[in-house]
């Protein structure tokens, strides 16, 4: 299941999953969080990603991993 907050467009960025309505790869957020940065710090660096969209991706990813 892919989140409704994620779009994959084969022509743009080589079909890299991006936040819906942006060309910002979702992986950039996970890389940022993995490096110990906060979501707020990430969103300061990527102001075109709305907070609600980032949270939806995180929630949907969690649901996908836990199966709930």
N, C-alpha and C positions, 0 to 999 in steps of 0.2 A: 504494500500500500504506500503510495506517495502522498504526502501532505498536500492539501489544496493551497497551502502557502508557498509551494515550490512549483516552479515551471522549468521544463526542459525544452529548449528550442534547438533543434539540430543545427540550424544555420548559425546561431550565435554561440560563441565560446565553445564550439565543438561538442555541443549537447551536455555541457556541464550543468547540473542542477543549480538553479539560481532562485533567490527570493522572488516571488511573484511580483511583476511590475518593475523589476530592476534587472540589472546585469551583474549583480553582486553574487558570487558563488556562495552557496550555503556552507560549503566546507570552510570558508574563511572564518565563519563564526565559531565552528567547532575547533579549528586550529587556535583561534584566539583564546577560547575558554580553556582548552587543554594546556595552553602556555601559562595559565594562572590568572589571566585577566578577567575582569568582570563583564557581565553583559552590558552594563552601562558604559564601560570604557569602550567596548566594541562599537556600541551604537554612536558614541561620540566620533569615532573614526569613520563610520559609515552612516551618516545622517539620512541617506535615502532609504534605509531599512527602518520601517516603523517598529516601535517597541512591540506592538501587538502581533506583528507578523513574526518577529524573532521568537517571541514566546510561543506562538502557535507551532512553529517548526520544532521547538524543543519539546513541547507537550506531545505532538504527534510522533516524534521520534521515540520518546519514552513509551508511548502506547504501543508502537510497533515492536519495540524491543521486549516489552513485557507481555505482549499479546492481549492487553486489555483495552 
